Amino acid sequence: MAVIRRLSEFPCQRWNRFVMEHKEATCFHLSEWAEVSRSLYGWDPYYLYAEDNGTIQAVLPLVHVKHRFARQALVSTPFCVYGGVIAENSQMTQILENAATDIARELGVAYLEVRQSIRSNPQWTTADLYCTFKRKLLDDVDANFAAIPRKQRAMVRKGASAGLTVSFGHNQDLFYEIFAAGMRNLGTPVYPRQLFTILLHIFGENLEILLVEREGRPLATVLSFYFRDEVLPYYAAGLPGARTFAAFDFMYWQLMCHAVEKGARKFDFGRSVRGSGAFAFKKNWGFEPRALAYQYDLIDGGEVPTIDPHRPLYRGLTAAWRRMPLVFANAIGPLISPRLY
């Protein structure tokens, strides 16, 4: 008979071993993510696992997200695009999902949010605002380039012709300088610098920063996660000249080549909002969108807490944020960004 337990040790090798061996797992199921939320905002982790005869059969990472002036939630998982239960069978999935609902009610949160790729609970509300983009990487560089649509290959060549260069490392200061400016220019509050300090400390060599430069001047950057045979470019941004010289196109192609050399055979372009510019950009690379079934148990009877950039309110806020001086955006952004977990 399965017993449900709450993880108390972070990171936990036993938990991570189950994650690494499960075919549906992602890097966001690793137990280290509990420390990210706890170290940054003091949010309590509720990492649940089902155990049978001393063997883990299922895991569900959850974090109690607390805000002073907003609805509280139990989320799988903050700062992550994927989450939810990974289990040996559907019975174990149901057991942990029921346990999550019980904990959410005990905590008195407004809702339970599970960021999964498939709809697993018919009693929960499902939102399909986001899609993910994944594709296999081939061993041969030329074969990978040929797999890219013709117009997108032309953009990669444009970047190469502009004299762009790339480097790989862990230069957090330069990354954050570009990232903060890029977020302001997109109209989005930036995460605090401490988030990236924590990520680099916790994930170490499984995390890498790519920098694109032209004539010694930085143009774009991306922070990527490596998990098993996958690479996931996760936090990316560029300066105003990036699009002029096709820096993003060149950057992602160079990341693909570099990832293949490191042994990666899957490229996860991450999630994007349907109909957004990022959505179209990823489709231009030949990636097919796959809907993400984020599910919610709306305990307080309220609305699904999605931030839809297509709504007039958010378009207005985004436009106003773009006009804000960078020094103010960098000061205020980290105070607002906990709402953008």
Residue, then its C-alpha position, 0 to 999 in steps of 0.5 A: m500500500a502506498v504511503i504519502r510522505r513530504l520531503s524534508e531534505f533538499p536536495c534529495q538524491r533519492w528523489n532526484r534518482f527517480v526523476m532522472e530515470h522517469k521518461e516524463a520528468t523534466c529538469f523542473h522536477l528536481s528537488e533543487w528547485a525547492e531551494v530556489s523558492r525558499s532561498l529567494y522568497g522564503w516560500d515553503p516547499y511541499y514536495l510530496y512522494a508516494e512510496d510503496n515497500g520502500t520504493i518511490q512510485a510518484v513525486l509531485p513538487l509543490v511550493h506555497v506561494k505567499h503574497r501580502f496583497a495577492r491571492q496565495a497559491l500552492v504551485s507546481t512549480p514556481f519559476c518553472v514552465y513544467g511541473g505536476v506529477i510523474a508517476e509509475n501509474s495513473q493510480m499514483t498520480q491520482i493519489l498525489e493530486n488528491a493529497a495536493t488538494d487536501i494540503a491546499r485547503e489546509l493552507g487556506v490558499a486561493y487555488l492549486e496550480v499544476r503546470q503539466s503537459i497533459r490534462s490529468n484531472p477532469q475535476w480541475t479547470t484547464a487553461d491552454l494559454y501556453c504551448t511548448f516547442k521541442r525537437k530532436l537534435l541530430d548528430d550531424v551539424d549539416a543535418n541539423f541546419a538542413a532541418i531548419p526552414r529556408k527563411q530561418r537559415a537565411m537569418v542565421r547566415k545574416g548573423a554570421s555575415a554580420g561578424l557575430t561571435v559567441s562565448f560560453g561560461h557563467n558571467q552572471d554580471l554581464f548576463y544580468e545587465i543585458f537581461a534586465a535591459g531586455m526585460r525593460n524593453l519588452g515591458t516586463p519587470v525583471y527578476p532580482r539578481q539574486l535569483f540567478t546567483i542562486l541558480l548558478h550556485i545550485f545547478g552549477e555545471n548543468l547551467e550555462i550562459l551563452l553571450v553573443e557579441r559583435e566587434g566586442r560589444p554584447l548584443a544578446t544572451v541566454l541562460s540554458f539548463y542541461f538535463r539528461d540529453e536535453v538543453l533548455p534555453y530558458y532566460a534570454a534577452g537582447l539589447p536594441g541592436a540584437r534584431t538588426f544583426a539577427a543576434f537571436d537567430f545566430m544565438y540559438w543556432q550556435l546553442m544547438c551546435h554547442a549542445v550537440e557537442k555536449g551530448a544533447r539530443k533534444f532541444d526544448f525551446g520552452r513555452s510561449v503564449r499562443g499568438s505571441g511574437a515568441f510563438a511565431f519565432k519558434k514556429n519559424w524554426g520548424f518547431e511544432p507547438r504542443a499545448l500545455a494543460y496547466q490545471y487549477d483547483l480554484i478553491d476560492g471560486g475565483e478566476v484562473p490566474t493567467i497573465d494574458p498579454h493580449r488583454p488591453l490592460y496588460r498591453g497598457l501596462t507593458a507599454a508604460w513599463r517600456r517607457m520607464p527609465l532603466v534605473f527605475a525599472n531595475a529598482i522596481g522590477p524585483l519588487i513586482s516580479p514575485r507576482l510573475y512566478 
